[in-house]
Amino acid sequence: MAEEIVYPKKGENDPDIGPVAVMVAMEKDLALMRRSMDIQGGAACRILSSRLYQVTNGHQDIALVGPMLGAPYAVMILEKLIVLGAKRILFLGWCGSLQQSIQIADFVVPDRAVIGEGTSVHYPVNDECPEPSDAMIKVIEESLAESSAPFHKGAVWSTDAPYRETRNKVLLLQREGVLGVDMEVSALFTAANFRGIEIGALLVVSDELGSLRWKPGFSNSKFNRSRKLSAEIVCAACQKLYVQ
């Protein structure tokens, strides 16, 4: 018998989905993903406040869901996707850079996560720095290389409190070699590992904290070009995941 009293279930009108799913944090990137995947119809269903779309390319059925913000909500979406049939999940989001060498519009591929959110503790995997699937990282790296897109690979810190990114915390993370900060990755890696699901992430740097002064880049034209390219890279990665 399962430990959980409350658990996700497949609803009567929920679709079955294929093994590959893409989770997108931001509404603007969800629109870019829909364009890259040539999804013209409406959502197949709603998952909480998010929308799930499906695209079939030959025999490949890919699910796309978003937007979502924060660790608890993202993990609820992850749990539902697993119930619907997902086995390989790729997360697309934004991060702030913590190292001065990493700039707005750069790509970051997390190879481990530093837990600073409160969701991971409820998924006991005995791992303080959860990691993604090696196979997922390989596919993301290959897709970036094919697009001639340079990237940084390393640790990302996830926090529930973006307005409590203090000087001392940033300095500590810099010394530990942590590349960036987001709100979802550590919880998604932890929950996916707990459930035995493969996961990987691609992040676009939206702002900089490395100088200990906040430099936002949300309206930066280079950042927006990287966001558009990230959607194309994720689409290419999805195709590779089906042939493995």
N, C-alpha and C positions, 0 to 999 in steps of 0.2 A: 504494500500500500504506500502511495506517495506521502511524503511528509506534509506537503502543502495543503492547507485547508482551502485557500483561494488559489485558483490556477486558471490559465488561459484555456479557452475552449473554441473549437471551430463552430461558428454560428451557422444556422440553417442556410443563410444566403451568402456565406463567405465562400470565396473561390478556392479551389485547390491551386497551388502555385508550384512551379518547378523548383529545382534545387538551388538556383542562383537568385539572389535578391540584392537589391541596392537600397541602402538607407541613406537619405539625404537630409542634412540638418536644416538647411536654409531654403526658404520659399523660392528665392531667386534662382538658386541652383537646381531646384526641382524643375522649374520651367526650362532651364538649359538642358537638363537630362531628358525631359520629354521631347524636346526638339531634336536632340542627338539620336534618340531612339525612335524618332518618327512616330510618336504616340499622339494621335489626333483625336481619339475618342475621349470620353469621360472616364472617371475613376471606376474601377471594378467594384470598390467598396470603400468604406471609411474604417479606419482603425483609430478609435478614440478621436482625436482632432486632426489626424493625418489622413491622407488619401493614398490608396494603393492602386497603381496602374499595372497593367500587364501588356507585354509585347511578345509576339511570337515571330521568330525569324527562322524559317525552316522548321526544324524539330526542336528549336530552342525556345523555351518559355522563361522569360525573365520578369521578375516582379520589381517594381519601383515604388518606394513609399517615402513620404515626407509631408511637410517638414516636421522637425522635432528639435527640441532644445532642452538640454540638461540630462543628467545621468538617469534619474528615476524614470522619466518619460521614455527616453531612448531604449532602456532595457525592457519596458513594457511592450514597446513595439517589437523588439527583438524576440521576446517570448511568443508573441502572437505569430510572427513570421515562421517560427519553428513549428508551431502547431499546424500552420497551413502547408508546410512541406519544405521550407528552406533548409538547406544544409551548408551552403556557402554564402556568406554575407559580406558585402563590401560597403564600408561606410565612407561617405564623402562629406567633409566638413571644413571649417575654418579653424585657425589657431593664431594665437599671438606668439611672436618669437621672443625667446629669452636670451639668445646669443646675438651679439652685435653683428656677427658675420651672416646672419640669416635675416633677409629683408622682405619687406612687403612684396607679395606676388610670388615668392618662392614656394616650391612644393616641399612638403615634409611627409616622409613615410615612417610612421611609428613602428619601431621594432620591439618596444616594450613600453609600459605605461607606469607612471608613478601615481599611486592612488591618493587623491585629495578630496574625493567625493564620498558621500555616505551610503551609496548603494552597494558597492562591492563587498562590504563586510557581511552582507546577507547571503552571499554566494561563496561558501567556504571551499576555496581551492588551495589554501595554504601557499599563496604566492603574493608577495608584497609588490611585485612588479610583473603583472600579467603580460603575456606575450601573444601576438597574433600567430596565425598559421604560417609556417615557412612557405608552403605552397602559394598562399595568397600573396605574401610579400614578393615572391618571385614573379608572379603574374603582373603585379602592379609595377614592379621595376622594369620588366620587359616592355610593358605598354608605355611607360615614360620614355624609355630609351628609343622606342620606335617613333615617338613624337619629337625626338631630340630635345627633351625637356630635362634639364638638370634638376637634381633634387638632393635633399638632405635626409639621411636615415639615422634614427636614434630615438631616444626616450622623449615622451611627452607627458606632462603633468596635467591631470584633470582635476578641476575644482568646481565646487558648487557656488563659490562666492567670488565672482569676477571683480567685485569692488573691494576685495580684501587681498589683492595681489600686492603684498607689502614689499618694501625695499629689502628687508632682511630675508624674506622668503625667496625673492628673485635671486639675490646674491648666493644663497645656499644652493639653489637649483643650478645656477650657472657653474658653480664649482663642481657640482656633480655631473656636469655635461648634459643636462636636460635641454632639449632644443626648443620646446614650445609649450604652450598652455592652451587647453581647450576645456570643454565641460562634459564630454561623453566617453572618450576613448577608453579610459581605464575600466569603467563599468561595463562597457560593451565587451572588451577583451575578457574580463573576469566572468561575466555571465555566459558568454559563448564557450569558454573553456569548461565551465561547470556543466553545461548542457551537451558538451561533446560536438560543438558546431565549429566549422572553420570560419575564421573572420580575418579581415584585413582592413586597413584604412588609408585614405589619401586625404591630406589636409593642405589647404592653401593658406598662406600667411596673410592675415588681414590687418595686422597691427604689430607694432614693435614695442617691447619693454626693456630690451637689453641695455639701453643707456640709462635706465632708471627714470626715464621720462617717457610718458605714453605718447606714441606716435600712431594715430589711427590712419588706416589706408582704405577705408571702406568705399570711398568714391574715387580712388586712384584708378586711372585708366589701365595701367599695367596689371593691377589686381584684377580688374574685370576681364582683361584678356586671358589671364591665367585661369580664372573661373570657367570661362568658355572652353579653354583647352582641357581643363580637368574633366569636364563632362565627356569630351571625346575620348580621353584616356580611359575613363571608367567604362565606357561602352566597349572599347577594344579589350579591356581586361575581362569583361563579362563573356565575350566570345571565346577567349582562351580558356576560361573556367569550364566551358562545356566540353572541350576536347581533351581535358586531362583525364 
